[in-house]
Structure formats: structure tokens, C-alpha cells
Amino acid sequence: MTTPQDLFSGLASSIVGDCMDRLAGTHTLRPLPGTQGLIGRALTVKAAPGDNLYIHAALRQAQPGDVLVVDAAGNIERALVGEILMSLARAKGVLGFVVDGAARDIDAFEQAGYPCYARGITLRGPYKNGPGAINVAVSIDGNVVQPGDIVVGDGDGVVFVPAAQAQAVAAAARAHLEREQKMLADIAAGTYDDSWLNPLLDQR
């Protein structure tokens, strides 16, 4: 069985995003210090702003290889994930967090090297009252994410690939990477050809 890692290992988020018409991917979420590359399946959570009850609930059903993708409506007044949830997630085999909201316990994330992308950082803790939902379509920094979509993250940000398009996008991204590697080799060798600019400039 082909895994997300099989498809997207070694591919930068920027290259994957380029192969999705350059319309996909985060632009305001940032990796916490120590965040490593992230490839996995989206376990989606819709959380009330400032409340992480349903993140805890989602971890009850999380499977190894999942990435917790949390729609908190971009609210950064209260942190929804921290060291406790990170520890619980690691114990379940969850590979990381993507939170359209805030995080805390940044030193613990950095020490663990555990992947977490968030819109902000605050020491203020969350409530646990709900409401919320699990395994529903969510909105993350302008991206619609469905349960089971492929999450690809690195130092530039996160891109979400619809599961049904994963094979095609991965193939296109590998071809794109090969072209970029050829360009870089040509630049290093002093043989880079920029004649492709001419018709574009002529149109101006």
C-alpha cells in the first residue's frame, strides 16, 4: 500500500504547491522552532475559538501517521496545543499539528523537534467547553482540508493535497523537481539559458 511518505518524501512544500496551480498552501501559519518536515494524513478538527476540548477528543481516535489539522478560526487569544497535547499525540503516533490558531510551550516543542505549525504563540491556556467537530471539512489559512487529505509541511509552510489527487500531484512534483535541479546545475555550470524570458518580455 502506497503511503503519503512514499509519494511525497523529498518534495518541498513549495514544489508541491507549484503543481497545484500555485493556489494551495498556507501563507500566515509558521512552523514552531524545531519543527521538522511533516508528511501524513489529515485528521481534521473544528474547534471553538480558544477551546481545545475536541482536540483531546480527536486524539482518542487518532491513528499512527495522522496529522492533527485544527480549524480554530484563526483565533490566537488562547493556545490550543502545548506540551501535554504534544506528548499525548506522540504517544498515539500522530506526526504533528497544523493549527489555525495559537500554540504554547514552545521550548518543549523545540526540544522534542515535534512538528507544529500555528498562526500565533501565547501562554494563555484554552477552555474545554466545546462545541466542535471531528473528521469534517475545515478551513486552514484559506485552504479547505478534508479528512484524509495529505499534509506536506516544511520550513516554508504547509500544503494540503486532496487524497484523490495525491498520485497525480506527486508525479507532477517529482517532474518539477527534476526540472529545477537541471536549472540549478546549469546555473552552477554557467550554462543557464534564460531565453524563455524573451516572449514574455516581448508581450510587455
C-alpha positions in Angstrom: 0.0 0.0 0.0 1.4 3.4 -1.0 1.8 5.8 1.9 2.0 9.6 2.0 5.7 9.3 2.7 6.2 7.1 -0.4 4.5 9.7 -2.5 5.9 13.0 -1.1 9.2 12.2 0.6 11.9 14.6 -0.6 9.5 17.0 -2.1 9.4 20.6 -0.8 6.0 22.1 0.1 6.8 24.9 -2.4 7.2 22.5 -5.3 4.0 20.6 -4.4 2.2 23.9 -4.2 3.5 24.9 -7.6 2.0 21.8 -9.0 -1.4 22.8 -7.6 -1.6 26.0 -9.7 0.2 27.9 -7.0 -3.2 28.4 -5.3 -2.7 25.9 -2.5 -0.8 26.1 0.8 -0.5 28.3 3.9 0.9 31.8 4.0 0.4 33.1 7.5 0.9 29.9 9.6 4.5 29.4 10.7 6.5 26.4 11.9 7.4 26.5 15.6 11.2 26.3 16.4 12.5 22.8 16.0 9.8 21.7 13.5 11.0 19.0 11.2 9.5 18.0 7.9 5.9 16.7 8.1 4.1 14.2 5.8 0.9 12.5 6.9 -2.9 12.1 6.7 -5.2 14.9 7.9 -7.3 14.1 11.0 -9.4 17.3 11.0 -10.8 19.1 13.9 -13.2 22.1 14.1 -12.6 23.8 17.4 -14.4 26.7 19.0 -12.0 29.7 19.3 -10.0 29.4 22.5 -11.2 25.9 23.2 -9.4 22.5 22.8 -12.0 20.0 24.0 -12.4 18.5 20.6 -8.7 18.2 20.0 -8.5 16.0 23.1 -11.4 14.0 21.7 -9.8 13.7 18.3 -6.7 12.1 19.9 -8.9 9.3 21.2 -9.4 8.1 17.6 -6.1 9.2 16.1 -4.0 6.6 14.3 -0.3 6.4 13.6 0.6 8.6 10.6 -2.2 11.1 11.3 -1.6 14.9 11.4 -4.0 16.8 13.6 -5.3 19.7 11.4 -7.2 22.1 13.6 -9.5 24.9 12.4 -9.7 27.4 15.2 -10.9 30.3 13.0 -7.5 31.9 13.2 -8.1 33.0 16.8 -4.8 33.4 18.7 -6.1 34.7 22.1 -5.6 31.3 23.7 -3.2 28.4 22.9 -5.0 25.2 21.8 -1.9 22.9 21.8 1.0 22.7 24.2 3.3 20.2 25.8 0.5 17.9 27.2 -1.2 17.5 23.9 2.1 17.1 22.1 3.0 14.3 24.5 -0.4 12.6 24.0 -0.1 13.0 20.3 3.4 11.5 20.1 2.3 8.5 22.2 -0.5 7.9 19.7 1.8 8.1 16.7 0.4 11.4 15.5 3.1 13.1 13.4 2.4 16.7 14.1 -0.1 19.6 14.4 -1.3 22.2 12.0 -3.3 24.8 14.0 -5.1 27.8 12.5 -4.8 29.3 16.0 -2.2 29.6 18.7 0.2 27.2 20.5 2.3 27.4 23.6 5.1 25.6 25.5 7.4 26.4 22.6 10.5 25.3 24.3 9.1 21.8 24.8 8.2 21.6 21.1 11.7 22.7 20.1 13.4 20.3 22.4 11.3 17.4 21.1 11.6 18.5 17.5 7.9 17.9 17.1 6.3 19.4 14.1 3.8 22.2 14.8 2.5 24.9 12.6 0.5 27.7 14.1 -0.8 31.2 13.5 0.5 32.6 16.8 2.0 31.9 20.2 0.6 32.7 23.6 1.0 31.5 27.1 -2.8 31.8 27.8 -4.4 28.4 28.1 -7.6 27.1 26.5 -11.0 26.3 27.7 -12.6 22.9 27.4 -16.3 23.6 26.8 -16.8 22.9 23.1 -18.5 22.9 20.7 -16.5 21.3 18.0 -16.4 18.5 15.4 -14.0 15.8 14.2 -13.5 14.5 10.7 -15.3 17.3 8.9 -14.1 19.7 6.2 -12.2 22.5 7.8 -10.7 25.8 6.6 -7.0 26.3 7.3 -5.5 29.7 6.3 -7.8 29.8 3.3 -7.4 26.2 2.4 -10.3 23.7 2.5 -9.0 20.5 4.1 -10.9 17.2 4.0 -10.3 14.2 6.4 -7.6 12.0 4.9 -6.0 14.7 2.7 -2.2 14.6 2.5 -0.3 17.1 4.6 3.1 18.2 3.4 5.0 20.6 5.6 8.5 22.1 5.9 10.2 25.3 6.8 8.2 27.3 4.2 4.7 26.2 5.4 2.1 23.5 4.7 0.3 22.4 1.6 -2.8 20.1 1.6 -3.2 17.6 -1.2 -6.7 16.1 -1.8 -6.4 12.3 -1.3 -7.9 11.6 -4.8 -5.2 13.8 -6.4 -2.2 12.6 -4.4 -0.7 10.3 -7.1 -1.0 12.8 -9.9 0.3 15.8 -7.8 3.2 13.7 -6.5 4.2 12.7 -10.0 4.0 16.3 -11.3 6.0 17.5 -8.3 8.8 15.0 -9.0 9.0 16.1 -12.6 9.0 19.7 -11.5 11.8 18.9 -9.0 13.9 17.3 -11.8 13.5 20.4 -13.9 14.5 22.7 -11.1 17.6 20.5 -10.3 18.6 20.8 -14.0 18.2 24.6 -13.8 20.4 24.7 -10.7 23.0 22.6 -12.3 23.1 24.8 -15.4 23.4 27.9 -13.2 26.4 26.3 -11.4 28.0 25.4 -14.7 27.4 28.8 -16.3 25.1 27.3 -19.0 21.8 28.5 -17.8 19.5 29.6 -20.7 17.0 32.3 -19.9 15.7 32.7 -23.4 12.3 31.7 -22.1 12.0 35.2 -20.9 12.0 36.7 -24.3 8.4 36.0 -25.4 7.2 37.1 -22.0 9.1 40.4 -22.2 8.0 40.9 -25.8 4.4 40.8 -24.7 5.0 43.7 -22.4 
